Amino acid sequence: MKSVSELKVQIFADGADKASMLELYRQPYIKGFTTNPTLMRKAGISDYERFAREILQSIPDRPISFEVFADDEVEMERQARKIARWASNVYVKIPVTNTRREPMYDLIRRLSADGIQINATALLALDQVRHVAQALHGGAPSYISVFAGRVADTGRDPVPLMKSALELMAPEPRCQLVWASPRELLNIFQADEIGCHIITVTSDVLKKLSLVGKDLHEYSLETVQMFHNDAAQSKFKLELTPEERPVGSLR
């Protein structure tokens, strides 16, 4: 098994907690950051621009993706151009469609052609990958985020889909494939094995990096100890019935 330092896939931290982001920034294996409106809401952020500018001031030298939050193309474009001006390491996340199923391919094409670094997001299907890759042709450096974890949630194996996505993107050397929404640490190694460029990883999954290569017998023992300790702390008891008491016992 590879160590984390041997992985070719770039690990991006996915989250919106400022303290956690700054702590991860100190880790050399974290090559970039991503966030989205849902993560920001969970983190209690109410001032979008203030949060983004504070993060960019503290993390000036690694790519960071911030997402537009409008639902119509005109306002999406206004927000995208504004966000892109905040710093040179910004990638603007544009959803593949709006809530009315209207594709944002033309918007992605315009922005990328104007030199804005795009992170096309919320893709799950290969036809979406093909259209977005075509829209990004000849434009600025960009990411295509395929939500492999959500694909897996539907009972489908995401690995073949991600391999096919890489093939579709091969003619576009300035586009990098992002394995988004991973569900477990194994996904990092799966992404690395197929040659995926980037994987976004949340803090709860990143915490498991210390387990890489761990002895399985030792891990088994720790699991047994956990069950035993939790049962003891819960003070579980199964009282003896009269039938279970030893012969001659008065108790």
C-alpha positions as CSV (number, residue, x, y, z in Angstrom):
1,M,0.0,0.0,0.0
2,K,1.2,3.5,-0.9
3,S,1.9,6.0,1.8
4,V,0.2,9.4,1.6
5,S,3.5,11.0,0.4
6,E,3.6,8.6,-2.5
7,L,0.2,9.4,-3.9
8,K,0.0,11.2,-7.2
9,V,-3.6,12.4,-6.7
10,Q,-3.8,15.8,-5.2
11,I,-5.8,16.0,-2.0
12,F,-8.0,19.1,-1.6
13,A,-9.7,19.8,1.8
14,D,-13.4,20.2,1.5
15,G,-15.1,22.4,4.1
16,A,-16.0,25.8,5.4
17,D,-14.7,25.9,9.0
18,K,-12.0,28.6,9.0
19,A,-10.0,27.1,11.9
20,S,-10.0,23.7,10.3
21,M,-9.0,25.1,7.0
22,L,-6.0,27.0,8.5
23,E,-4.9,23.9,10.4
24,L,-5.0,21.8,7.2
25,Y,-3.1,24.5,5.3
26,R,-0.1,23.7,7.5
27,Q,-0.2,20.1,6.1
28,P,2.0,19.8,3.0
29,Y,-0.2,17.0,1.6
30,I,-3.2,19.4,1.3
31,K,-2.8,20.9,-2.2
32,G,-5.9,23.0,-2.3
33,F,-9.3,23.8,-0.9
34,T,-13.0,23.6,-1.9
35,T,-16.2,24.8,-0.3
36,N,-19.8,25.3,-1.3
37,P,-23.0,27.0,0.0
38,T,-24.1,23.9,1.9
39,L,-20.9,23.6,3.8
40,M,-20.9,27.3,4.5
41,R,-24.4,27.1,5.9
42,K,-23.4,24.2,8.2
43,A,-20.5,26.3,9.4
44,G,-22.8,29.1,10.3
45,I,-21.4,31.6,7.8
46,S,-23.7,34.5,7.0
47,D,-21.4,36.9,5.2
48,Y,-20.1,35.1,2.1
49,E,-17.7,37.6,0.8
50,R,-16.1,38.4,4.2
51,F,-15.5,34.7,4.8
52,A,-14.0,34.2,1.4
53,R,-11.7,37.2,1.6
54,E,-10.5,36.2,5.1
55,I,-9.6,32.7,3.8
56,L,-7.9,34.0,0.7
57,Q,-5.8,36.4,2.9
58,S,-4.7,33.5,5.0
59,I,-4.2,31.0,2.1
60,P,-2.8,33.0,-0.8
61,D,-0.8,30.2,-2.6
62,R,-3.1,27.2,-3.0
63,P,-6.2,26.9,-5.3
64,I,-9.5,27.6,-3.5
65,S,-12.9,27.1,-5.1
66,F,-15.9,29.3,-4.2
67,E,-19.3,28.7,-5.7
68,V,-21.8,31.0,-7.2
69,F,-25.2,30.8,-5.5
70,A,-27.6,32.4,-8.0
71,D,-30.0,30.3,-10.1
72,D,-30.2,32.3,-13.3
73,E,-27.4,32.6,-15.8
74,V,-27.2,36.4,-15.8
75,E,-26.7,36.6,-12.1
76,M,-24.4,33.6,-12.0
77,E,-22.2,35.4,-14.5
78,R,-22.1,38.6,-12.4
79,Q,-21.2,36.6,-9.3
80,A,-18.6,34.5,-11.1
81,R,-16.8,37.5,-12.4
82,K,-16.9,39.2,-9.0
83,I,-15.6,36.2,-7.2
84,A,-12.8,35.7,-9.7
85,R,-11.4,39.1,-9.0
86,W,-10.9,38.3,-5.3
87,A,-7.5,36.5,-5.8
88,S,-5.4,34.8,-8.5
89,N,-5.8,31.4,-6.7
90,V,-9.6,31.4,-7.0
91,Y,-11.5,28.9,-9.0
92,V,-15.2,29.8,-9.5
93,K,-17.6,26.9,-9.1
94,I,-20.4,26.8,-11.6
95,P,-23.0,24.1,-11.3
96,V,-23.6,22.1,-14.4
97,T,-27.2,23.1,-14.5
98,N,-29.5,25.4,-12.6
99,T,-32.5,24.2,-10.6
100,R,-34.6,24.2,-13.8
101,R,-32.3,21.7,-15.5
102,E,-31.0,24.4,-17.8
103,P,-27.4,23.6,-18.7
104,M,-24.7,26.2,-17.9
105,Y,-22.4,25.1,-20.7
106,D,-22.5,28.5,-22.5
107,L,-21.8,30.4,-19.3
108,I,-18.9,28.1,-18.6
109,R,-17.5,28.6,-22.1
110,R,-17.7,32.4,-21.9
111,L,-16.1,32.6,-18.5
112,S,-13.3,30.2,-19.3
113,A,-12.6,32.0,-22.6
114,D,-12.2,35.2,-20.6
115,G,-9.5,33.7,-18.5
116,I,-11.6,32.8,-15.4
117,Q,-10.5,29.6,-13.7
118,I,-13.6,27.4,-13.5
119,N,-14.6,24.5,-11.3
120,A,-17.6,23.0,-13.0
121,T,-19.5,21.2,-10.3
122,A,-22.3,18.8,-9.4
123,L,-21.6,16.5,-12.4
124,L,-22.7,12.9,-12.2
125,A,-23.2,11.7,-15.8
126,L,-20.7,11.2,-18.6
127,D,-22.7,13.3,-21.1
128,Q,-22.3,16.2,-18.7
129,V,-18.5,15.6,-18.6
130,R,-18.3,15.6,-22.4
131,H,-20.3,18.9,-22.8
132,V,-18.3,20.7,-20.0
133,A,-15.0,19.5,-21.4
134,Q,-16.0,20.9,-24.8
135,A,-17.1,24.2,-23.2
136,L,-13.7,24.5,-21.5
137,H,-11.7,23.9,-24.7
138,G,-8.9,26.4,-25.1
139,G,-9.9,28.3,-22.0
140,A,-8.3,28.9,-18.6
141,P,-7.0,26.1,-16.3
142,S,-10.1,24.4,-14.9
143,Y,-11.5,21.6,-12.9
144,I,-14.4,19.2,-13.6
145,S,-15.9,17.9,-10.4
146,V,-17.7,14.6,-10.7
147,F,-19.5,13.6,-7.6
148,A,-18.3,10.0,-7.4
149,G,-19.6,9.6,-3.9
150,R,-23.1,10.4,-5.0
151,V,-22.8,8.0,-7.9
152,A,-21.9,5.3,-5.4
153,D,-24.9,6.3,-3.3
154,T,-27.1,5.1,-6.2
155,G,-25.6,1.6,-6.1
156,R,-23.3,2.2,-9.1
157,D,-19.5,1.6,-9.0
158,P,-18.0,5.1,-9.6
159,V,-14.6,3.8,-10.7
160,P,-15.5,2.9,-14.3
161,L,-17.4,6.2,-14.7
162,M,-14.4,8.1,-13.4
163,K,-12.1,6.3,-15.8
164,S,-14.4,7.2,-18.7
165,A,-14.4,10.8,-17.6
166,L,-10.7,10.9,-17.7
167,E,-10.8,9.6,-21.3
168,L,-13.3,12.2,-22.3
169,M,-11.1,14.9,-20.8
170,A,-7.9,13.7,-22.3
171,P,-8.0,16.2,-25.3
172,E,-8.2,19.1,-22.8
173,P,-4.8,19.2,-21.0
174,R,-5.8,22.3,-19.0
175,C,-8.7,20.5,-17.4
176,Q,-8.3,18.4,-14.3
177,L,-10.8,15.8,-13.0
178,V,-11.9,16.1,-9.4
179,W,-13.2,13.0,-7.6
180,A,-15.8,14.8,-5.4
181,S,-17.9,13.7,-2.4
182,P,-15.8,10.7,-1.4
183,R,-17.3,8.5,1.2
184,E,-14.3,6.7,2.7
185,L,-10.5,6.8,2.8
186,L,-10.3,4.0,0.2
187,N,-11.6,6.5,-2.4
188,I,-8.3,8.4,-2.2
189,F,-6.4,5.3,-3.3
190,Q,-9.0,4.4,-5.9
191,A,-8.7,7.9,-7.4
192,D,-4.9,7.7,-7.4
193,E,-4.9,4.3,-9.1
194,I,-7.0,5.4,-12.1
195,G,-5.0,8.6,-12.5
196,C,-7.6,11.1,-11.3
197,H,-6.0,14.5,-10.8
198,I,-7.7,15.7,-7.6
199,I,-9.9,14.3,-4.8
200,T,-11.8,16.6,-2.4
201,V,-11.8,15.2,1.1
202,T,-13.8,16.3,4.2
203,S,-12.2,16.6,7.7
204,D,-13.9,13.5,9.0
205,V,-12.3,11.4,6.2
206,L,-9.0,13.2,6.5
207,K,-8.8,12.2,10.2
208,K,-8.5,8.6,9.1
209,L,-5.2,9.1,7.3
210,S,-3.4,8.0,10.4
211,L,-4.9,4.5,9.8
212,V,-3.2,4.0,6.4
213,G,-1.2,0.8,6.5
214,K,-2.3,0.0,10.1
215,D,-1.8,-3.6,11.2
216,L,-5.2,-5.3,10.9
217,H,-4.7,-7.6,13.9
218,E,-3.9,-4.6,16.0
219,Y,-7.0,-2.7,14.6
220,S,-9.1,-5.8,15.4
221,L,-7.9,-5.7,19.0
222,E,-8.7,-2.0,19.3
223,T,-12.2,-2.7,18.0
224,V,-12.8,-5.4,20.6
225,Q,-11.4,-3.1,23.3
226,M,-13.8,-0.3,22.2
227,F,-16.8,-2.6,22.5
228,H,-15.7,-3.9,25.9
229,N,-15.0,-0.4,27.3
230,D,-18.3,1.0,26.0
231,A,-20.2,-1.9,27.6
232,A,-18.5,-1.4,30.9
233,Q,-19.1,2.4,30.9
234,S,-22.8,1.8,30.1
235,K,-22.9,-0.6,33.1
236,F,-24.7,-3.3,31.2
237,K,-25.9,-6.3,33.2
238,L,-27.6,-9.5,32.5
239,E,-29.0,-10.9,35.8
240,L,-28.7,-14.6,36.5
241,T,-32.0,-16.4,36.4
242,P,-32.6,-19.2,38.9
243,E,-32.0,-21.8,36.2
244,E,-28.6,-20.3,35.4
245,R,-27.3,-20.3,39.0
246,P,-24.7,-22.9,39.9
247,V,-26.0,-26.0,41.8
248,G,-25.7,-25.5,45.5
249,S,-25.6,-21.7,45.2
250,L,-27.7,-19.8,47.8
251,R,-27.7,-16.6,45.8
